[in-house]
């Protein structure tokens, strides 16, 4: 046996860890040096550090408990009450959490190119693919160029898009004084109107009675799965759910049939057989979109992205607004007085624009209960935020590449410094003079601002006007306070159980 060779091997075995350690130490030193130079150049200071226990286990445990009790949004707001508007903590990984409007503006607009969606893209990809709400960089720019032109005023202002489905909703409201869950009806109505706007055909879930369409069920299951994956972050690789996988595949298959119809139309359009309009001589989102691309997967991705945003944002806004109206007869009465001043039973777009108090009511609902109450971005390069550092929180803070920045829209919308000492109260009148700037972003902000926001507000306004004209009073049939139902968007955990009295 060659003992000298054995000794050489043993020496090498001892050297390997030393070499690895030295390599890591040098890299860490270089990294720290680069961070120090960057911080010095931009006068960055350390942010407040909020205690979170070993590896953030304590804070994560409290968040999980709050989520189970539908109290996660208020828990996060309490963190800011304790640690300030901007702080660093651990949620299993180090994160920066901020509600300072200057920082939010930097992330979403001023330093937009420094931040991506991070792990959210992967979390959303099973259903949304690489659509506008699940992509970054050039892919996102391409998606925006495809989608944004389809939300021009002519399409948004066409009341015919909404009337059929609002009428169906009103026909589903009992007239005998029995209880109805308006939230259930609103979610059905918005998926009906969204599918007609997008596909040219509605799934007509409101006409199905108590039975939901299979597509609506698959879409709901898929969305719940996406929400779980988003919260798991890097741990989503361990998430396995056959029902989610099956529902996602079925939802995409359902949409694909409309994509095929649109591609057939595109072929006819190219041959000159149909020179201008989609079938039935009306605007259909997919028929316009397919004039710009024939990529089947891309069309399916974009349709599902817009459908998710279009249905849930409006349904949540309507559900929570009526949840509040049932508990605030003073607001109901003032709002109805304004509605009745419009002579036409079916208002036009100009009528909606003239409704000042209705606009205030929608703003106030979106302030206290934003559709996406918590959001995040990840730095794609070393960068900084303008405030949050130093003892008084006024210095910039360093944000290294790969750092998650979480911003709670829910908490920011309740800042007393912006909205007054009664910031947690529902008071539409505050909007008579309020100009909150970046402290109010119900549809996000910057280049990624929701392209369909005017569509959502118009549909919500039209629905409210039609209901308040048809019914003279509303009665709360559930005395429970508001509890969050938080998936990808915000709704009421207990629904919107009311009784409406016909006019």
C-alpha positions as CSV (number, residue, x, y, z in Angstrom):
1,X,0.0,0.0,0.0
2,X,1.3,3.5,-0.9
3,X,1.1,5.3,2.4
4,X,2.6,8.4,0.9
5,X,-0.3,8.6,-1.6
6,X,-2.8,8.0,1.2
7,X,-1.2,10.9,3.2
8,X,-1.4,13.2,0.2
9,X,-5.1,12.4,-0.3
10,X,-5.8,13.1,3.4
11,X,-4.0,16.4,3.1
12,X,-6.1,17.3,0.0
13,X,-9.2,16.3,1.9
14,X,-8.4,18.8,4.6
15,X,-7.5,21.5,2.1
16,X,-10.8,21.4,0.2
17,X,-12.9,22.9,3.0
18,X,-10.2,25.5,3.6
19,X,-10.2,26.5,-0.1
20,X,-14.1,26.7,-0.2
21,X,-14.1,28.8,3.0
22,X,-11.5,31.1,1.6
23,X,-13.4,31.5,-1.6
24,X,-16.7,32.3,0.2
25,X,-14.9,34.7,2.6
26,X,-13.3,36.6,-0.3
27,X,-16.7,36.8,-2.1
28,X,-18.4,37.9,1.1
29,X,-15.7,40.5,1.6
30,X,-16.1,41.8,-1.9
31,X,-19.9,42.0,-1.5
32,X,-19.7,43.9,1.8
33,X,-17.1,46.3,0.3
34,X,-19.4,46.9,-2.7
35,X,-22.4,47.4,-0.4
36,X,-20.4,49.9,1.7
37,X,-19.3,51.9,-1.3
38,X,-22.8,52.0,-2.7
39,X,-24.3,53.0,0.6
40,X,-21.7,55.7,1.1
41,X,-22.3,57.1,-2.4
42,X,-26.0,57.4,-1.8
43,X,-25.8,58.3,1.9
44,X,-27.8,55.2,2.9
45,X,-28.3,54.4,6.6
46,X,-29.6,51.2,8.2
47,X,-33.4,50.9,8.5
48,X,-35.2,50.0,11.7
49,X,-34.9,46.3,12.4
50,X,-38.0,44.6,13.9
51,X,-37.4,41.6,16.1
52,X,-38.8,38.4,14.6
53,X,-37.3,35.6,16.7
54,X,-34.9,32.9,15.5
55,X,-35.1,32.8,11.7
56,X,-38.3,34.8,11.8
57,X,-40.2,31.8,13.2
58,X,-42.1,34.0,15.7
59,X,-43.2,36.5,13.2
60,X,-44.2,33.9,10.7
61,X,-46.1,31.9,13.3
62,X,-48.1,35.1,14.2
63,X,-48.8,35.8,10.6
64,X,-50.1,32.2,10.0
65,X,-52.3,32.5,13.0
66,X,-53.7,35.8,11.9
67,X,-54.4,34.5,8.4
68,X,-56.4,31.6,9.9
69,X,-58.4,34.2,11.8
70,X,-58.8,36.5,8.8
71,X,-56.8,39.2,10.6
72,X,-53.5,39.3,8.6
73,X,-54.0,42.8,7.3
74,X,-54.6,44.3,10.7
75,X,-51.6,42.3,12.0
76,X,-49.3,43.9,9.4
77,X,-50.7,47.3,10.3
78,X,-49.8,46.7,13.9
79,X,-46.3,46.0,12.9
80,X,-46.0,49.5,11.4
81,X,-47.5,51.0,14.5
82,X,-44.7,49.3,16.5
83,X,-41.8,49.6,14.1
84,X,-42.5,52.6,11.9
85,X,-43.4,53.1,8.2
86,X,-40.3,51.2,7.0
87,X,-38.4,48.4,8.7
88,X,-36.5,45.2,8.0
89,X,-37.5,41.9,9.5
90,X,-37.4,38.2,8.8
91,X,-40.3,36.1,7.4
92,X,-38.2,33.0,7.0
93,X,-36.0,35.3,4.7
94,X,-35.0,38.9,5.2
95,X,-37.6,41.4,3.9
96,X,-38.1,45.1,3.9
97,X,-41.6,46.2,4.6
98,X,-42.7,49.8,3.9
99,X,-45.8,51.9,3.7
100,X,-44.0,55.2,3.1
101,X,-45.5,56.8,-0.1
102,X,-42.1,58.0,-1.2
103,X,-40.7,54.5,-1.1
104,X,-43.7,53.0,-2.8
105,X,-43.4,55.6,-5.6
106,X,-39.7,54.7,-6.0
107,X,-40.5,51.0,-6.3
108,X,-43.4,51.4,-8.7
109,X,-42.3,54.4,-10.7
110,X,-39.1,56.3,-10.1
111,X,-37.0,53.1,-9.9
112,X,-39.3,50.9,-11.8
113,X,-36.6,49.2,-13.8
114,X,-34.7,48.2,-10.6
115,X,-37.5,45.9,-9.4
116,X,-39.3,42.8,-10.8
117,X,-42.1,40.6,-9.5
118,X,-39.7,38.0,-8.2
119,X,-41.1,34.6,-7.3
120,X,-44.7,35.8,-8.1
121,X,-44.2,35.0,-11.8
122,X,-43.4,31.4,-11.1
123,X,-46.3,31.2,-8.6
124,X,-48.8,32.5,-11.2
125,X,-47.5,30.6,-14.2
126,X,-49.6,27.5,-14.1
127,X,-52.7,29.5,-14.9
128,X,-51.5,32.9,-16.1
129,X,-48.5,31.7,-18.1
130,X,-46.4,34.8,-19.2
131,X,-49.3,37.2,-19.3
132,X,-49.3,40.9,-18.4
133,X,-49.7,40.2,-14.6
134,X,-47.1,37.4,-14.5
135,X,-44.1,38.7,-16.4
136,X,-41.2,41.2,-16.3
137,X,-38.9,43.0,-18.7
138,X,-39.5,42.7,-22.4
139,X,-42.2,40.0,-22.0
140,X,-44.2,42.4,-19.8
141,X,-43.6,45.4,-22.2
142,X,-44.9,43.2,-25.1
143,X,-47.9,42.1,-23.0
144,X,-48.8,45.7,-22.1
145,X,-48.5,46.8,-25.7
146,X,-51.0,44.0,-26.6
147,X,-53.5,44.6,-23.8
148,X,-53.6,48.3,-23.0
149,X,-55.0,49.6,-26.3
150,X,-58.1,47.4,-25.8
151,X,-59.3,49.5,-22.8
152,X,-60.0,52.7,-24.7
153,X,-62.9,54.9,-23.8
154,X,-65.2,53.6,-26.5
155,X,-65.2,50.1,-25.1
156,X,-65.4,51.2,-21.4
157,X,-68.2,53.7,-22.1
158,X,-70.4,51.2,-23.9
159,X,-73.2,50.6,-21.3
160,X,-74.5,47.7,-23.3
161,X,-71.5,45.7,-22.1
162,X,-72.9,46.0,-18.5
163,X,-76.7,46.3,-18.8
164,X,-77.5,42.7,-19.8
165,X,-75.6,41.2,-16.8
166,X,-76.7,43.9,-14.3
167,X,-80.3,43.2,-15.3
168,X,-79.7,39.5,-14.7
169,X,-78.3,40.2,-11.3
170,X,-81.3,42.3,-10.3
171,X,-83.6,39.5,-11.4
172,X,-81.8,37.2,-9.0
173,X,-82.4,39.5,-6.0
174,X,-85.5,38.2,-4.1
175,X,-88.4,40.7,-3.7
176,X,-90.1,38.9,-0.7
177,X,-87.8,40.2,2.0
178,X,-85.7,37.1,2.2
179,X,-81.9,37.2,2.6
180,X,-79.5,37.3,-0.3
181,X,-75.8,37.1,-0.5
182,X,-74.9,39.8,-2.9
183,X,-71.2,38.9,-2.9
184,X,-72.1,35.5,-4.6
185,X,-74.2,37.4,-7.2
186,X,-71.5,40.0,-7.8
187,X,-68.9,37.4,-8.5
188,X,-71.2,35.6,-10.9
189,X,-72.2,38.9,-12.7
190,X,-68.6,40.0,-13.2
191,X,-67.4,36.7,-14.6
192,X,-70.5,36.8,-16.9
193,X,-69.7,40.3,-18.2
194,X,-65.9,39.6,-18.3
195,X,-66.3,36.5,-20.4
196,X,-68.7,38.3,-22.8
197,X,-66.3,41.2,-23.1
198,X,-63.2,39.0,-23.6
199,X,-64.6,36.0,-25.5
200,X,-67.7,37.3,-27.2
201,X,-69.8,34.8,-25.3
202,X,-70.9,34.9,-21.6
203,X,-70.8,31.8,-19.5
204,X,-74.2,33.1,-18.0
205,X,-73.6,31.8,-14.5
206,X,-76.4,34.0,-13.2
207,X,-78.8,32.1,-15.3
208,X,-77.7,28.8,-13.7
209,X,-79.5,29.3,-10.4
210,X,-77.6,27.7,-7.5
211,X,-75.4,25.7,-9.8
212,X,-72.1,27.3,-10.8
213,X,-70.6,26.7,-14.3
214,X,-67.8,24.3,-14.4
215,X,-65.5,27.0,-15.7
216,X,-66.3,29.3,-12.8
217,X,-65.6,26.4,-10.4
218,X,-62.3,25.6,-12.1
219,X,-61.3,29.2,-12.2
220,X,-62.0,29.7,-8.4
221,X,-60.0,26.5,-7.6
222,X,-57.1,27.7,-9.7
223,X,-57.1,31.1,-8.1
224,X,-57.0,29.7,-4.6
225,X,-54.0,27.5,-5.6
226,X,-52.2,30.5,-7.0
227,X,-52.7,32.4,-3.8
228,X,-51.2,29.6,-1.8
229,X,-48.2,29.3,-4.1
230,X,-47.7,33.1,-3.9
231,X,-47.6,33.0,-0.1
232,X,-45.2,30.0,0.0
233,X,-42.6,31.9,-2.1
234,X,-39.6,29.6,-2.8
235,X,-41.3,26.8,-0.9
236,X,-44.0,26.6,-3.6
237,X,-42.0,23.7,-5.1
238,X,-43.3,21.5,-2.3
239,X,-47.0,22.5,-3.0
240,X,-48.8,19.6,-4.6
241,X,-52.6,19.6,-5.2
242,X,-54.2,17.5,-7.9
243,X,-57.4,19.5,-7.7
244,X,-55.5,22.6,-8.5
245,X,-53.6,21.1,-11.3
246,X,-56.7,19.6,-12.8
247,X,-58.7,22.8,-12.5
248,X,-55.9,24.9,-14.0
249,X,-55.7,22.6,-17.0
250,X,-59.5,22.7,-17.5
251,X,-59.6,26.5,-17.2
252,X,-56.9,26.9,-19.8
253,X,-58.6,24.3,-22.1
254,X,-61.9,26.2,-21.8
255,X,-60.3,29.5,-22.8
256,X,-58.4,27.8,-25.6
257,X,-61.6,27.0,-27.5
258,X,-62.4,30.7,-27.8
259,X,-58.8,31.4,-28.9
260,X,-59.4,28.9,-31.7
261,X,-62.5,30.7,-32.8
262,X,-60.6,34.0,-32.8
263,X,-57.8,32.5,-34.8
264,X,-60.3,31.2,-37.4
265,X,-61.7,34.8,-37.5
266,X,-58.2,36.1,-37.9
267,X,-57.7,33.8,-40.9
268,X,-60.9,35.1,-42.5
269,X,-59.9,38.7,-41.7
270,X,-56.6,38.2,-43.5
271,X,-58.4,36.7,-46.5
272,X,-60.6,39.7,-46.7
273,X,-63.7,37.7,-45.9
274,X,-64.4,39.9,-42.8
275,X,-62.9,43.3,-43.3
276,X,-63.7,45.1,-40.0
277,X,-65.8,43.5,-37.4
278,X,-65.9,40.4,-35.2
279,X,-69.1,38.3,-35.3
280,X,-72.3,40.1,-34.4
281,X,-70.8,43.4,-35.4
282,X,-69.6,44.3,-31.9
283,X,-66.3,44.7,-30.0
284,X,-64.8,41.5,-28.6
285,X,-61.4,41.6,-26.9
286,X,-60.0,38.4,-28.2
287,X,-60.9,39.2,-31.8
288,X,-59.0,42.5,-31.6
289,X,-56.1,40.8,-29.8
290,X,-55.7,38.1,-32.4
291,X,-55.1,40.8,-35.1
292,X,-51.8,41.5,-33.3
293,X,-50.6,37.9,-32.6
294,X,-51.4,34.4,-33.7
295,X,-49.6,32.8,-30.8
296,X,-52.2,30.5,-29.3
297,X,-50.4,30.2,-25.9
298,X,-49.9,33.9,-25.6
299,X,-53.5,34.6,-26.4
300,X,-54.7,32.2,-23.7
301,X,-52.3,33.7,-21.2
302,X,-53.5,37.3,-21.8
303,X,-57.1,36.4,-21.7
304,X,-56.8,34.6,-18.3
305,X,-54.7,37.5,-16.9
306,X,-57.4,40.1,-17.8
307,X,-60.2,37.8,-16.7
308,X,-58.7,37.3,-13.3
309,X,-58.3,41.1,-12.8
310,X,-61.5,42.0,-14.4
311,X,-63.7,39.7,-12.4
312,X,-62.3,39.9,-8.9
313,X,-61.5,43.6,-8.7
314,X,-65.0,44.7,-9.5
315,X,-66.8,41.9,-7.6
316,X,-64.8,42.7,-4.4
317,X,-65.4,46.4,-4.8
318,X,-69.2,45.9,-5.1
319,X,-69.4,43.3,-2.4
320,X,-67.6,45.5,0.2
321,X,-69.4,48.6,-0.8
322,X,-72.8,47.0,-0.2
323,X,-71.5,45.4,3.0
324,X,-70.9,48.9,4.2
325,X,-74.1,50.4,2.8
326,X,-76.2,47.8,4.7
327,X,-74.6,49.1,7.9
328,X,-74.7,52.8,7.0
329,X,-78.3,53.9,6.0
330,X,-77.1,57.6,6.0
331,X,-74.7,56.8,3.1
332,X,-77.4,54.7,1.4
333,X,-79.9,57.5,1.6
334,X,-77.6,60.2,0.4
335,X,-76.3,58.0,-2.5
336,X,-79.8,57.1,-3.5
337,X,-80.9,60.8,-3.6
338,X,-78.0,61.4,-6.0
339,X,-79.0,58.4,-8.2
340,X,-82.6,59.5,-8.4
341,X,-81.6,62.9,-9.8
342,X,-80.6,61.1,-13.0
343,X,-83.7,61.0,-15.1
344,X,-82.8,57.9,-17.2
345,X,-83.3,54.5,-15.6
346,X,-80.3,53.2,-17.5
347,X,-77.6,55.8,-17.1
348,X,-75.1,56.7,-19.8
349,X,-71.3,57.2,-19.3
350,X,-71.7,60.9,-18.8
351,X,-74.3,60.3,-16.1
352,X,-71.8,58.1,-14.2
353,X,-69.1,60.8,-14.5
354,X,-71.5,63.4,-13.0
355,X,-72.1,61.3,-9.8
356,X,-69.8,63.0,-7.3
357,X,-71.0,61.2,-4.1
358,X,-70.9,57.9,-5.9
359,X,-67.3,58.6,-6.9
360,X,-66.5,59.4,-3.2
361,X,-68.1,56.2,-2.0
362,X,-66.0,54.1,-4.4
363,X,-62.8,55.9,-3.5
364,X,-63.5,55.3,0.2
365,X,-64.2,51.6,-0.3
366,X,-61.0,51.2,-2.3
367,X,-59.1,53.2,0.3
368,X,-60.1,51.1,3.3
369,X,-60.4,47.8,1.3
370,X,-58.1,47.9,-1.7
371,X,-58.5,45.0,-4.1
372,X,-54.8,43.9,-3.7
373,X,-54.1,44.9,-0.1
374,X,-50.5,43.6,0.1
375,X,-48.0,43.5,-2.8
376,X,-44.2,43.0,-3.2
377,X,-41.3,43.5,-5.6
378,X,-37.8,42.1,-5.7
379,X,-34.7,44.2,-6.5
380,X,-33.0,43.0,-9.7
381,X,-29.9,45.0,-9.0
382,X,-28.3,46.9,-6.1
383,X,-30.5,49.9,-5.5
384,X,-31.9,52.1,-2.7
385,X,-35.1,53.6,-1.4
386,X,-35.3,57.3,-0.6
387,X,-36.4,57.1,3.1
388,X,-36.5,54.8,6.1
389,X,-32.9,54.8,7.2
390,X,-31.2,56.3,10.3
391,X,-32.6,57.1,13.7
392,X,-35.4,59.4,12.3
393,X,-36.1,57.3,9.2
394,X,-35.4,60.1,6.8
395,X,-32.2,58.8,5.2
396,X,-32.1,56.5,2.1
397,X,-31.8,52.7,2.7
398,X,-29.7,50.2,0.7
399,X,-31.6,47.5,-1.1
400,X,-29.4,44.7,-2.3
401,X,-30.0,42.6,-5.5
402,X,-32.5,39.9,-4.6
403,X,-34.1,41.7,-1.7
404,X,-37.9,41.5,-1.4
405,X,-39.7,44.8,-0.7
406,X,-43.2,44.3,0.6
407,X,-45.7,47.2,0.7
408,X,-49.1,47.1,2.4
409,X,-51.5,49.2,0.5
410,X,-54.1,48.4,3.2
411,X,-51.9,50.0,5.9
412,X,-50.7,52.9,3.7
413,X,-54.3,53.8,2.9
414,X,-54.9,54.2,6.7
415,X,-52.0,56.6,7.4
416,X,-53.4,59.3,9.8
417,X,-50.7,61.7,8.5
418,X,-52.4,61.6,5.0
419,X,-56.0,60.7,5.7
420,X,-56.6,62.3,9.1
421,X,-57.0,61.1,12.6
422,X,-60.2,59.3,11.5
423,X,-58.3,57.4,8.8
424,X,-59.8,54.1,9.9
425,X,-63.4,55.4,9.6
426,X,-65.5,55.1,6.4
427,X,-66.3,58.7,5.5
428,X,-66.8,59.4,1.8
429,X,-66.9,63.2,2.4
430,X,-63.2,63.3,3.0
431,X,-62.7,63.1,-0.8
432,X,-64.2,66.5,-1.3
433,X,-60.8,68.0,-0.8
434,X,-58.4,65.1,-0.4
435,X,-55.4,64.8,-2.7
436,X,-53.3,61.9,-1.3
437,X,-50.9,61.4,-4.2
438,X,-48.9,58.2,-3.9
439,X,-50.5,57.4,-0.5
440,X,-53.5,56.2,-2.5
441,X,-52.9,53.4,-5.1
442,X,-56.0,51.2,-5.3
443,X,-55.0,50.1,-8.8
444,X,-51.2,50.1,-8.2
445,X,-49.2,52.8,-9.9
446,X,-46.5,53.6,-12.3
447,X,-46.0,51.7,-15.6
448,X,-47.8,48.7,-14.1
449,X,-51.0,50.6,-13.2
450,X,-54.0,48.4,-13.9
451,X,-55.0,49.0,-17.5
452,X,-58.6,48.0,-16.8
453,X,-59.2,50.3,-13.8
454,X,-61.7,52.5,-15.7
455,X,-63.6,49.4,-16.8
456,X,-63.9,48.2,-13.2
457,X,-65.0,51.6,-11.9
458,X,-67.5,52.1,-14.7
459,X,-69.0,48.6,-14.2
460,X,-69.2,49.1,-10.4
461,X,-70.8,52.6,-10.8
462,X,-73.4,51.4,-13.3
463,X,-74.3,48.4,-11.1
464,X,-74.7,50.6,-8.0
465,X,-76.9,53.1,-9.8
466,X,-79.2,50.4,-11.2
467,X,-79.6,48.6,-7.9
468,X,-80.3,51.8,-5.9
469,X,-82.9,52.9,-8.5
470,X,-84.6,49.5,-8.3
471,X,-84.5,49.2,-4.4
472,X,-85.5,51.9,-1.9
473,X,-83.8,50.4,1.2
474,X,-81.2,47.8,2.3
475,X,-81.1,45.9,5.6
476,X,-78.1,44.1,7.1
477,X,-78.8,40.4,7.7
478,X,-75.4,39.6,9.2
479,X,-74.2,41.6,12.2
480,X,-70.6,40.3,12.0
481,X,-67.9,42.9,11.5
482,X,-65.9,42.8,8.3
483,X,-63.5,39.8,8.0
484,X,-61.0,39.5,5.2
485,X,-61.2,36.8,2.6
486,X,-57.8,37.1,1.1
487,X,-56.8,35.1,-2.0
488,X,-55.2,37.1,-4.8
489,X,-57.7,39.9,-4.1
490,X,-59.8,41.0,-1.1
491,X,-63.4,40.1,-0.5
492,X,-65.7,39.6,2.6
493,X,-65.2,36.3,4.4
494,X,-68.9,36.2,5.5
495,X,-70.2,37.5,2.2
496,X,-72.7,40.4,1.8
497,X,-75.9,39.1,3.4
498,X,-78.7,41.6,3.0
499,X,-82.4,42.2,2.3
500,X,-83.4,44.7,-0.3
501,X,-86.8,46.3,-0.5
502,X,-88.2,47.1,-4.0
503,X,-88.9,50.8,-4.8
